[in-house]
Amino acid sequence: MAVWRDRDQMLSFIGLEGVTVESLLAEARTSKFDLTLFATDCGDEIWLEAEYSTDLFDDVRVARMFDHYQALLEAVAANPDQRLHEPQLLTSAERQQVVEEFNATERAYPQDASLVALIEAQVERTPDAVAVVFGNSSLTYQGLNERANQLGHYLREMSVGPDTLVGVFMERSVEMVVALYGILKAGGAYVPIDPDYPADRVAFMLEDARVRVLLTQSKFVGQLPKHDCRLVCLDIACDSITTADTANPTRTASPSNLAYMIYTSGSTGRPKGAMNEHRGIVNRLLWIQGQHALTEADTIIQKTPFSFDISVWEFFWPLLAGARLVVAKPGGHRDAAYLVDLIVKERVTVLHFVPSMLQVFLDQPDVRRCQSLRHVICSGEALPFDLQEKFFKSLPAQLHNLYGPTEAAVEVTHWICQRNSDRKVVPIGRPVANTQIYILDRHLQPMPIGVMGELYIGGVQVCRGYHNRPELTAEKFIPDPFSEDPRARLYKTGDLCRWLSDGSIEYWGRADFQVKIRGYRIELGEIEAALKAQPEIKQAVVVARDDKRGDKRLVAYVVSTGTVLVLSELRTRLKRLLPDYMVPADYVVLDSIPVTPNGKVDRLALRAPEPSALLDDASYLPPQDAYEGLICEAWADVLGLKRVGIRDNFFDLGGHSLLAVQLMLRLQEIIPGEPLPLRAVLEAPTVEKFAAWLRNHKAGERQFLVRMRPGISERPPFFSVHGAGGNVLDMRALAMALPADLPFYCFEDKGLDDSTPFESIEEAARCYIDEIRQVQPHGPYYLGGSCYGGIVAFEMARRLEELGEPVAALVLIDSLNPTFVKSLSKGQRLLRNVRFYMRRTGWHARRIFTQPPGEWLGYIGGALKHFRDGILDPARAVAIHDEEMVSSIASNPIGEILKRTMRANLSARRKFEPRPYNGSAMIFRASERNLYQYDDYRLGWGSVVRGGIECFEIEGAHESILDQPAVQLVAEKLDIKLRELAVETKEVYVLSTTENLHAMAE
C-alpha cells in the first residue's frame, strides 16, 4: 500500500494534476457504487443507516435487507444454542412468498394423456393437413399416423412395449420422425444416438441402455460398433413394415411410462441416461400450447440434433397442434444462411436457437427477410442482454428465454423478453405449469429474494432418474421437503440463481466443483475420470494447488495398479482425452487415497508434491554437455521439477507466460549477456532446441516476427500483433487453439530486444508490414491482434490498402478504438480504473468511502500504481496479479524492459488517431465490459471501418478472452471465417505464393 504525505502528492503521482479532490469525491458519489451501511452505538440501541445508489437499489430492497437482519437477530435471541445455519433470514411473509406464491402453478391438464394420444386426437381433427415436410417430400397427418402405426405394430412383434428402450441411429429425415412416433406407438421409449458421436461413446450408450432393437439407415450400418441389438434398417425393411396394420395400436404407454431417454454428460466423465416419462413431456407441451397456441397456419423447424432434449418439443409440439413440422437437412442447424432461406421459403413462424447460434443467425446480412417469424425461443445457454437487444433491432418476433435441464422434460421456466427493457440481465423467468422452483442453501433452506442459492426443481416434469445409476439418482433426486406427498422429489440442478421481487429468476452460473487457473475454468471430476480410465491407475484425485505463490497448478494423486507409470506415455494418452490446460502438471503416487471418517476423500491430507518427474520414464534424455546441463537446471528450478530432459516441452511441463519471464531471468543469471527475448522459448520450447537457439543467436540481432505454428503452404498465414507490452507469449493460446494446418505468426515489439520501443502505432505498422512482406510478398493478407495489437493491425490494414494490397481479414480481439478513451475526463479515467481494480481485487466501494480521506486516498494510490504514466494497463495488472511476482520482475532487467515497452505502447495508443479504412473487420468482443464500460457493440470502430463489421460476443472478460475456454470459441469462429475467405481468395493467394517462390529462387 502506498503512503502519501498529502492528496496533491498522490494526484501528482498518477498524473492528475489540476483535478481537485472535491471533484473526484463528487464524481465518486454520483458513480454507480453499491451500498454503504453506517452503525451508530446509542447505548442501549444500535442505529443502522444505509446510503445507497438508487441506480442499483430501490427502497423496497433496502428495507428487505433490514427485515432480514432483524429476523436473524430475533432468531438468535430466541434460541442462542441453535447451530449457525439454523437461524432464518426470511420473514414468515417472505418465506410464504418464495415457497408458495411464486410456485402457484397448478393447471388442470388431462391426467391420463400420453404423447401418442394427443397426436392421434389431432390426426382425427386434420387428417389431410400437411404434417411433415423434408426437402421435396411431405406427409399428411393421416399418412404420418399410418406409417407410424405400421412401425409400431412391427416393433410390437419384436416384443417392444411399455418402458422398452429402442435405439435410433439415424440422420434427420422424414424416416426419423416416423421412427420416433412409431416407437411411441409401440409403447416403447426412444434413445437417440447421433451418428456423429465418437465410436466409443456409441458403444457405451448401446451397452448401457441395453436396447433390444436399434433402428437405423443402411448407410450407417458400417459405422456401428459391435453390439447385441436387433438391427432394423428402415430403408431396407420398409417392405416388411408396410405390410403391417395401419390402425392405431391399443394398450400403448401410460403417463407413467417412459417416452424417451437422452444421454447427458457430467462431471464423472461418463454419460448418463435421463429417463423422461410421458406425463412430464405432455405437461411441458400442454403448457407451451396454452401459452402460445399453435394453429394450422404455423410452421416449426426441427433443426436441433435429436440427441438434445430441445428436439423433443420441436418434433411433437406442432404435431399435437395441427401445425407443420419442417425438418431441416442434416447439418443444416449449423448453416445460418440455409436457415434464413428455409424460414423464408416455408414461412416458418416458430423456431429455437441456443444463444450462440442466434448470434450467428442475426449476423446474416439478409436476416430481416425472416418476417414470418412470430416466436423465437432461446434456451441451453445464458442469453446475453446485448444479444436480446440485437434481436429486437433485427426482427419483429417475440423472443422467449427458457431454462431447463434434460432431467426435467426440457424446460421448466419461461420469460418473454421485453423490448427497451431496463434490465441488464435477462431473467430465465417463472416456473411453468405444475412445476415448482426452489432456490435453497446447502441446508435446503429457502434463500431470500435477491440472494443467490442453488436451484432445485419439483413437480410433474422431474424425470424418473438416471438409467442404471441408483447412487447418482439418489444424490441428484432428493425427497421434496416442501411437499406433503412422500413420493415427491426435487432435482438438484447445480445452477446458481436468485429470485427477483416480481417472482422471476436470474441465472448466475454453475455451483459445480470447479477451479480456475490462469483464466481456464476446469472441472476436476473430468480429469479424474480420464485418469481412472488409464490401465495403470487404480484411483485418482486431482486438486489445484498454490504451494508456490503465484503458480497455481493441477496435481494428480494416483494409486497405481502395480504397473510402472511412464510420464510421457501417460501425458500422451491424457492429451487425446483432455485439452492441454487440463493435463496435470504434477503427479504424486500414493499407496492409498486418504479419506475422512465418513469415507470421503480427505483433500487436506494430500501432501504437497516434491520437485520431481516420474522416475522410470523411459523417454527421459539427460543433458549432453555442460551447456545443456545449465539450461536443464534452470528449467527444473522454474518449473518446480527434480529434473528436466532435453526433449521435454516447457509448456507441456506446466509452463506459461509468467513462468517464461522467470525462466528468462533465471537464464540471465547463469548466461550473462544481453537480455534474452521471450520469443526464444516459443521458437525453441525444449532444452535441446533452446541450447541450439542460444548458440546460433547473434548479439544485437533484430527479429520481430515469430513463427508460432508452421502450418502448411496451401493456407495463407495469419499475422497477429502482440498486446500492450509486446509479449508474444500472450498469443500462444490462440495459436494452439487454431487448427495445426494454419500458419500462425506473431509480432513482438522491438523494445523486448532491449531496443527503444516503437514510439507510435504508425511506426510499428510500417515495420511489421516490411516483415510480413518477407514471408508473403503480396496479399490477400490475414491480420489481427488483441487490445493494443488490434489497433496496430488496423493501421497495417489501412496502409496495405493504400499500397494496393488486399486485406482479406482484419480481426480485432476486444480492441477498443482509442478515440473513446480520449473523450473521458481525467477524473472519469481515474474512477473507471479504480472500479475495475476493485472488482478484480475483491474490494467494494463501501470499504473505501466509509474510511477517513487519508485511508481511501492511500488505497486509490496503491491501486493505481499499476497505471502510473500508463506503465501497465488493467488487463496486464490482472494477469500479473501476484505482488511478489510483480516486484521480483520489476527489479530485474527483463522487468524493466517489459515496463518500458508497456509504457511506450500505451503512450502510442493514446496518441493514435485512426483514419478511415475501406475494408471490413471481424470483432471478437468480451461479454463482460470491464475497464471503460463501453456499450458500443462495435467498440467504436464503426466510424472508421467503412466496409462493414462482423461482431462476435465471447463470454467472459477482456483479460480472459485469450484463455481457455473463451479462446477456443474465438479460434473456432475465426477458423470458419478464414476457410470461407480462403475459398474466395485462393486463386489470388496461389499467385502471390508462386511469385514468392520465384523471388526466393532468384
N, C-alpha and C positions, 0 to 999 in steps of 0.2 A: 504494500500500500504506500503510495506516495505521500509525503508530508509537505504541506505548503505553509509558508510563513503568512501569506495573505492571499486574498482572492485574485488580486491583479497578477501575482506571480503565476498562479495556476492558469489564468486566462492567457497570459503571455506564452506559457509553455506550449499550450495546444493551439496557438496561432489565432486566437480570437480577440486580439487587442481591439478595443473600441466597443466591444459588446458588454453591456452593463450586466451585473448580477441581477439587478431588478428586472431587466427584460427577459433574462433566462428564467427567472422564477415565474414571471407572468406567463411565459410560453409553456413552461412545465405544468403550471396549474391548469392550463386550458388543454393540455395534451390528454390523450386517452389512457391515462394511468388507471389502475384498478380501484382500490378501496383502502382507506386508512381508518383504523379504529383507535380512539383515544379513551383511556381508562383513567378515572379520577377517584382517588380514595377520599371518601367523605366520612370517615369514622365508621359508623355502623353500616354504611352503604358504599357501594361502588357504582359510580355513574359511568355508563358507556355512551360514547357518541361516535357516529360514523360520518366520515366525509368521503364522498364517492363521486365518480364521474357519471353524470346522467346519460352519457352516450353508451355506457356499459351496464348500468344498473338502473332499475326503477325502484320506486318507493316500496312496492309490494315485495320485491325480492329481498331488499334490505330488512324490511320488517320480519320476513320469514326467517332470516338468519338470527335475529334477536329471539324469535319464538323458539328456534332450535336450541339456542344457548340456555334459555330459561327452562325448557323441557329437560335438558341434560342436567342442570343444577338441581331441579326438583327431583329427578330420578335418583341422583346420587344421595341427596339429603334423605330421601325416603328409605333407602336401603344402602348404607355405606359399605356393606360386606359383599355386595354382588361383584361379579367378575367385570373386568374393564370393558368387555364387549357387550355387556348386557344392558346398560343404560341406553334408552332410546332418544334419538334426536327428534323424531316425529311427534307432533301433537296428535291427539286422537283423531281430530278432524282431517289432518293431512294423511294419516295412515289410511283412513277410510277412503280418501280420495284416490291414492295411488294403488291401493289394493282392490277396491270395489268399483268406484265410479269410473275410473279410466278403463276398467275391464268389463263394463256393462255392454257386452257384445252379443247377447243371446239373440238368435234368429231361429224361427220355426221352419227349418228345412225338412224335407221328407226323410224319415228315419230309416226306411227300407230301400232307398235308391242305391243302385250301383251305377258305375260309369256306363256300362253296357245298356242298362235300362233307359237312361236319359237319352242316349244317342238313338236307340230304337224308337223312342217316342217321337223324336224329330224326324226320323225316316217316315213314320206314318203321316206326319204333317206335310212334308215336302218331298215326296219320293222322286219327283222328276227334276228337282233343282240340282245344279252342279255342286258337288260336294268337294271334290279334289281335282286340282289342276297341277300337272307337271309337264313343262315344256309344251308340246303339241297334243298331249294326251290328257284325258279327263275321265272322271267317273261321276255319275249321278249318285244321290243318296241311296236310291234303290240298288244301283249297280254295286256300290261300295258295300252295302249291307249284305248283298247276296254273296259276293266274293269272300267277305269275312266269315259269313255263315259256313260256307263250304270249307274254308280252312279250319274253322272251329270244330266242325264235325270230324274232319280228317285228323285233327290233333286229339280229339276225344278217343278215337280208335287207338291212339298211342298212349292211352291212359293219362292224358293231360286233364287235370281237374282243379278244383279249388286248392290254392296255395302251392300248386306245382310251378316250379321255376322253369321258364323256357328262354333259352338264349337267342339273341338276334344279332347276327354278324353281317350287317348289310350297309350299303351306302344309301343316301337319300334318294327316294323314288316313290312312285305310286305303290309298288310292291311293299315298301317299308310300312306305309300307312295300313295296307291290308294286313300285313303280318302282325302289327301291334294290336289292331282291332280284333283280328281273328284269334289271337291268344286270349284276349279278354273274353271273347265269345265262348271259348272252350272252358272258361272258368279259371284259367291259369294266370300267372303273373309274368310279365316280360322282364328280361335282364338285358339291357342294351350293351353291346360290346363293339366299340368303334374299330373298324378295320385299320385305322391309322395308329392304333396303340402298338407299343413295342410287343414283340412276341412273348417275352417273359411275363408281361402284365396280362396278356390274353390268356396264357396258360394258367396263371394264378387264379384269374376270375372263373375260368371254366372249372377248375378243380375245387375252388372254394364254394362256388354256387351249387356244384353238383347237379347241373342242369341235365334233365333226361333227354331233351330234344333241343337241337340247335338249328335255327332257320338261317339260311344264307343264300347267296347267289353263286353260281358255278365259278365265276371268275375269282372268287375269294377262297376257294377250297384249298388251293396250294399254299395260302398264307397261314392256314390254321396249324397250330402246334398239335402234338399228339394228344388225343382226347378219347373219352369213352362215350360221347354223346351219340344219339341217333341223329344223323345229319339229314336235313331236308333242304335241297336246293329248289327254291320256289320257281325258278325259271325252267328247271328240268322236270320237276314233279307236278307241273301245272295240269297235265293230262289226267293224272290220278285225282288231283284235288278238285278239278271241275266236274267230276262225276258225283261228288258228294252232294248231300241235301242242301238246298238253298233256303230252307226255313230256319227261323231263329232257334237256336238250341235252347232247351229248357234246363232248369236246375243249374243255372250258372252261379257265379260267385255272389256271396252275400256282402253287405257293407263291411263286415269284419275280416273278410279275406283279402289277401294281397292283390294289388293291382300291378305294381312294378317294384323292382329292386335296382337301385342305382348305386354304383360303387363311388365312394368319395375317398380322397387321400387324407391322411392325418399325420400327426407328429410321430407316429410309430414307424412310418416308412412303409406300412403295409396297408393296401386299400381295404376298405370295409364297406360291406353292402348294407345300405339303409333300406329297410323293408317298410314300404308305404301301403296302407290299406285303402280300399275303395272309399270308405267314409271320409278319409282325410282329403283326398283329391276332389271328391264330389263336393265337399264343403267349400273348398277353395274355388271351384268353378262356379258353383251357385252364387257364391258371394260376389265374384267379379262380374257375373252376368247381371246381378242385381244392381251393381254399381254403374256399369257401362253396358247397357243392354245391346248386344249384337242383334242384327236383323239379317234378312236375306240380302240386303244391299251391302253388307260388309264383307271385306276380304282380309284375311290374315296370312302373312307369310310365315311358313315354317322354315326357319333357317338355322336355329340353334342345334349343334350336334346332339343327337338323341341320347348321348351318354351324360348330358347335363339335364338337371330336372326342369329347367325352364322350358325345355322342349315339350314337356307333358301337357302344359296348358296350350302351347302352340298347336299341338295335334288335336286336342279334344274340345277346347272351348268353342271353336267355330262349328264343330260337328254336332254339339248339343244345342246350338242356337240357330241352325239353318243357314249359316254364313258359308262363304267359300274358303277353302284351305288351299293356298298356293304353295307348293313345295319348291324351295329353291334348289338349284342344281348342286351336285356335290362340290364342296369347296366354295360355293357362292357366298357363304356367310363372311368370307374374308375379303370379298371384292366389292368395295363400296360403289364403284361405278356401275357394276352389274346390278346391284340392289336398287340404285336410282332408276335405271331403265326398267327393271321389273316392277317397281312400285308404280311408275307412270303407265306402263303397258297394262297391268292388271287392275289398275285403280285401287290399290291397296289402301285400306283405312286404318288398320291396326298392325303394329309390329313391335318387336322387342330389340333392345340393344343393351349390352353391357356398356358402361360409360366410356371405356377406352375405345370401343368400336364406334360409339356415337360420335366421338371426336373426329375420327377418320371420316365418317359419313358426312358430317357437317362441313368438312374441309373440301368436299367435292364441289367443283365450280358451278355445277348445274343442280345442286340440291334443292333449290327453290322450285324446281319443276314438280316436286312431290306435294302438290296442293291437295291431293285426295286424302292425305293422312288426317285422321281425327284424333287418334290416341297413339302416343309413343311411350312405351313402358321401359323403364330402366331398372335393373337390379343386378346383383352379382358383384358389384364393387360400389365404393362410396361415390356419390355423384357430386363433383365439384361445383361450387356456386358459379364460377366463371363459365363452365360448360352449360349450365342451365340458362345463363344469360345469352350465350351464343345461340342456343337452340331457339329461344324466343325471338331473336333477331332474324332467324333464318326461316322458320316455319310457323304457320298459324295453328298447329295442332296443340292439344293438351299434352303436357309432359307429366308422367307419373313416376315417382321414386318408390320402389318397393324393396322390402328386405325379407330374407328368409333363408334358412339352411335346407339342405337336402333332407335332413331328418324331420322336417315339419311340413311336408306336402307343398313344397316350392316356396311360397311367400306367406308371411304372417303379419306384416304391417304395410300400410299404404299411405302415400302422401301425394296430393295433387299439387304440383309445383305452381308457384304464383308469379305472374309477371310483375315486374317493378317491385319486387319484394325487398324489404329492408333486412331480411335475414341473410347473413353471410355464410351460414352453414345450412345446407339443405337437409331438413329432417327426413327420417325414414318413416315418419307418420304415426298412425294409431293402429291398434290391433284390428284385424279383420274379424268377420263374424265367428262366433263360437270359439274364440281364441283369447287366451289370457297372456299378458306380458307382465313380468315382474322384473324389477331392477333391484338386485339384492347385494348385500355384502357377503363376505365369506362365511358368515354365520347364518345365512339365509334370512337376514333381517332386511325389510324394505328400506331403500335409500330415499332421502328427502328429494323433493323437486329441485332440480338444478345440480344435484350431487351425483358423481359418476359411480356406477356399480356394474356388476355383470348381469347380462340379460338372460332371463330364463323364459321358456315358452311352455304354456299349458294349453289344454283344450283338445278338440277333436282332431286337429291336424298333426299332432305329435305322432311320429311313426312308431311301429311296433318295437324297433330296436335294431341292433346290428346282427346280421346273419352269422351264426356260429361264433359269436363273440359275447358270451354271457357276462364276463368280467367287465368288459368295456361298456356293455349295455347298462349294467348296474351302476357304473361310475357316472355315466352321462345322463341316464334317465332315472331320476330320483323321485321318491314319493312327494306328492304335492302337499305342502303343509297348509295351503290356503283352501283346500277342497275338503268337503265332507265325504266325498267318495273315496274309499280306501284304495280303489284301483287307479285313481288319477295320478298322473306323473307329470313332472316338469323335465324339459330338456335343457341341459346346461350348455349354453352356446359358446362360452369363452369370449364373447364380444363385450366390449365396454361401451356403455350407453348412459344417458341420463334423461329423466323426464323434464319436459318443459311445462310451464304453468297451464298451457292450453290442452294438455293431455297428449301432445305429440312427443316423439322421441328423437334425440340426436345420437348418431353413431360416432364413436370416438376411436375405434381401433380394437386390437386384439389383446387378450389378457394371458395368452399362452406363455410358456416358459421360453422367452426369447432373450437374446443378448445382442448387443450392438458393439462391433469392433471396427474402428476406423470407418464408420458410416455403413457398414454391412449389417443388416438385420439377419440374425441367424437363429434358427430353431434347433436347439441341441439334440432333440429327440431324433431328428432326421439323420444327423451324423452318427448317433449311437446305433441306429438301425443299420446303416451302411457298414459300420464296423462289425456288428454282430453277424452280418451275412458272410464275413470272411472265414474261411475254414480253420485258420489258426487261432481265432479269437472266440473264447467261450463267453465272456462277459465284457461289457464296455460301458463306461460312463464318461461323458465329456463335460468339461467345465471351462469357463473363461476366467483366466487368472491374470492378475495385475501385480505379480510379485516384484517385477521391475517397473517402477513408477514410469508411466507414460508409454508402456509397451504391453498392452493387454493382448493376450494370445490364447488360442484354444489348446487345451491339454487333454489328451485321451488317456484314461486309466483303463487298462485292459487286463483280463485274466486269460492266459494262454491255454490252449487245448493240449499243450505239450510240444507243439511244433515250434521250431525256431522262427522268430519274427524277423523278416528281412525288410528293412525300411523302404528301400527303393521299390520293391515289388508291391508292398502294401500301398504306398503312395500312388503308384501307377493304377492299381485297381480302384482306389478311392476316387481318383480323378475321373474315372469312367462313370462314376455314380454321382459325384458332387462337384459343384463349382470349385475353383481353386481356393477361394476365400473361406470355404467350409472345410478344407482339409486341415486336420490338426497340425500345429507346428511342433508340439512336444508329445512324447509317449512315455508312460510310466507302466511298467509291467508289475502286477501285483499277484500275490498268491490267491487273494480273495478280495471282493469289494466290501469295504466296511459298511455296516448297517446300524441303524438305531434300534432301540429295544422293540419298536413296533414293526420292524422289518423293512423300513425304507432306507434308501441309500444315505449314508451319513457323509454328506459332502464336506462338512467341516473337518472330518478325519482324513481327507485326501491330502497327502503331503505335497509340498511344492516340488516340482521336478528339479532334479540336479542337472547341471550342464552336461548334456550327453547326446550322443546319437545312439541308435540301437546298434549295439555291437553285433558281431556275426553278420554284418551287412556285406554280402559278397561284392557289392558294387563299389565299395569304398576304395578310392585310389589315393595313396599318400602323396605329399609334395615330392617333386622330382629333384629339386635343388633348394638351396637356402633362400632364394628369392621367393619361390612359391611358398616356402615354409612360413616366411614372414606374412605373406598375404593370407594364408590359411589361418594363421594365428589371429590376425585382425578380424577376419570374418567370424571366426568362432567366438571371439570376445564380444563382438557387437550383437551377434545372434543368440548368445547365451548357450552355446553348444560346446561339448567337450572337444569335438574335433570336426573338421570340415574337409571333405575330399576335394580334389582339384576339379572334379566334374560335377560337383553339387551346385545346383542353381540357387543363387541368392534369394530370389523371390519364392521359389519352391520351399525354401527353408524358413519362410515366415518373414522375409524382408519386405519392407515397404519404404515409402519416400522419406519418412523421418529417420528410419534406421540407415538409409542410404547416406543421409547427411552425416550421421555419426560415423559411418564407415569411412567416408572421405576424411573426416577429422582424424580418425584413428590411423589411417594410412599416411596422413600428413606428418604424424609424429615419427613414423618409422622410415618413411621415404621422403626426405627433405627435398624441397624444390618449390616450383610454382604450385598454387592450389590446383587440385585435380577437379576437372569438370564432372558434374553429376551424371552427365550423359554416358560416362565411361561404364558405369555399372549396367546400363541398358544395352550398350553395344557389346559388352563382354560380361554376361551375368554369371560365368563360372570362374573359378580361380585360374584355371588353365588359360582361358581366353583373356582374363584380366591381366595376367602377367605378360602375355604376348602384347596386349594393347599398350601396357606401360613401356615395354621395351621398344615399341615402334613409335611411341608418341614423341613428337618433336616439340621442344620448348618453344613457346610463342605461336604454335600452330593454331590457326583460327578456323573453326568449322561450326556453323550454326544449325545445319540441317542434319537431324539424326534419323536414320532408318530404323524404325521400331519393329516393323514387320515386313519381310521381303515381298510377300505375295507372289503373284505371277504376272507375266508381262501382258497378258490379254486384258487385264483390268487396269484402267487408268488409276494412278496413285491418288491417295488423299493426303493433302498437306495441311497439317494442323499447327496453329500458333499457340505457344505457351500462355499461361495466365500471368497475372501480375507477379513479378519475382523471377520470371524467366525459367522456372524449373520444369524441365521436360518430363520428369517423372510423374507429374500430375496427370498426364495424358495416357499413361500406360494402361490403366484400367479400360479405357475406351478402345485402345489398340487391341488389347487382348479379347475384348468382348465382340469385336467385329470378326467376320469370317477370315480364316487364315489366307484365303486367296486374294485379299485386298491389300495391295502395297500401302503402307501407312508410314508417313514421315512427320516429324515434328521439329519445329524450330526451338532453339533455346537462345536467350538473349546473350549478346557478346559480353555483357557485364559479368557473366558467370565464369568467363575465362580470365577474370581479373583485369579486363579492359574497361574503358569508360562505357557505361551502358548507353543504349540509344537514347537520345535526348528528345526525340519526337516520334509520333506514330508514322509520319511521312518517311523519316529516315529508316525506321525498321522495315517498313513496307518495301522501300526501294531495294534494300539489302536482301530481303527474303525473296523478292522476285528474281533477283540475279541468281540466287542459289537454286530455286526450283527450275529455272530455265537450263541449268546444268544437267538436271535429271530429265526434264520434259521440256524441250525447246519451244513447243507450241501447244496451244490449248486444243480442245476444251479442258479447263482446269477444275479440280475439285478442291475447294478451300474451306477452312473452318477454324474455329477457335472458341475457347470458353472465356467468358468475362472479358478481361482486357484483351485476350487473344482474339476474340471475335471482332473487336474494334480494328485491330491490325489487319485481320483477314478482310474486313470490309474495305479498308483503304487499298489493300492489294488488289482486290477485285475491281475497284474503281480505276486504278492505274492500269491494270491489264486491259480493261475496256478501252481506255484512251490509246493504248498501244495496238488496238485492233485484234487482241487475243480474246477468244471467247472463254467465259467462265460458266461452266455447266452447273455448278453447285456452289453456293455460298451458305455455310452453316454457322449460325450464331447460337452458341450454347449459353443460355441465360446471360446474355451480354447486353447491357443497358446502354442506350445511346447517351454519351457523356453530356450532351446538352441539357439533359434533365437535371443532373446534379448541379449544374451551374445556375439553374433557376432558383435554387434554395438559398435562403439567407444563411449566414454563418451559424446563427442560433439554431435554425432548423437542422442543419447538418449535425451540430453537436448533439441535439436531443435525439435525433434518429440513431446516431451511433451509440449513444448511451442506452436507448431502449433495446437495440439489437444486442449489445453486450450483456445487458441484464438477463435477457431471455436465455442466452447461451451459458450463463454462469449461475443461474438459479436465483438471482436477486429479483426483488419486486419493488415497485415504486414506494410502497408504504414503508419499506425498510430504509429508504433514503430521506424522504421529505418529512418524516416524523423525528429526524435526528437534528441536532444543532447544525447550523450552516457549515461550521468547520468540518464536521464529520462527513456530511454528504458531499461537500466540495472535494474532500480528500478521496472519497470513493470515485467520484466522477473523474478526477485527475488520474487515479490509479487505473481506472478502466481505459481511459483514453491514451495511456502510454503506448497502446498498440496503434494509435492513429497519429502520433506526433509527426508533423510535416508529411503525413502520408506514408510513413515508413512501412506500415503493414495494413493492408485493407482488411475489413472484418472477416471475410471468408478465410483468409490465412490465419487470422487470430484464433479462429475456431480450430482449424486443422492442427496448429501448433498450440494446443491449449494448456500443455503442462508447463508450469512456471519454471521448474528446474531445467527442463529441456530447453526452453526459450533462453534462459540465462546462460546455459552452457554453450549453446550455439552462438549467442551474441558475443561471447568473449573469445571466440576463435576466428581465424581468418575467413573461413567459409561463411561463418555467421555474418561477418561484416560485409562480405560480398553479396550475400542474399539480401541484407537490409538495404545496401546501396542500390542494388538492382531494383528492388521493390519500390524504393523512393523514386527512382528515375522513371519507372513505368507509370506510376500513379501521377507523377508530375506531367508526363507526356499525355496521359489520358485527360487531365484537366485542361490542357492547352488545345486539345484537338477539336476542330470544327468540321464535322462530316459534310462533304459536298454530295450533291445528288448522284445516284448510281442508277443506270437504266436497266440493270439486270434484276433478277429475282433473288429471294433468300428464303432459307428454312430457319425457323426459330424453335429451339427447344427451351421451354420456359418452365422453371420450377414452380410448382403449385403454391408453395409457401413463400409469400413475398416477405422477405426479411428486412434488409437494411433500409431501403428507401420506400417500402410500401407502395411501389409504383403500380398503378392499376391498368395502364395501357397494355392490352393483350400482346401488342407488337413491340413492347419495350421501347417505344419511342422511335422505331426505325421507319414507320410508315411515311414520315415526311420526306425521307431521302431515298428510300428504296422504291424506284418507280415501276419495276417490273412485276410487282406482286409479292406477297409474303405468305408462306405456308407455316402455320403455327402448330406446335405440338406441346401440350402441357404434360409435364412429368411430375409424378407425385413425389413430394419431398422439398427440401430446402436447397438454396443456392450452393451451399458448401458440400452437399452430398449428391449432387446431380451426376458427378463423375465417379461415384462409388456404387458398388452393388447394393441393392438390386436395381437402382434407378438407371445406372449406366447401361445395363443390359437392354432395357426398353429403348433407350436412346440409340444403341447400336442396331437393334432390330429394325427400327423405323428408318434409320439412316441407310442401312444396307438395302432395304427395299427400294428406297428412293434412288440410290446410286445405281442399282441394277436397271431401274426403269430408264434413267438418264443414259446409261451405257448403251442401251439398245438404240436410243435416238441419236447418239453421237459416235457410234462405233466406227463408221466409215471415216469420219474426220480424225479420230484418235489413231486409228491404224496408220493413216497417212503421216501424222506427226511422229509416230514411233519409228516408221520406216526412215523418215528424214533423220531422226536421231541416230539410227544405226549407221546410215551413210556418213554422217558427221563424225561418228566415233571411228569408222574405218579410215577416213581421211586423216 
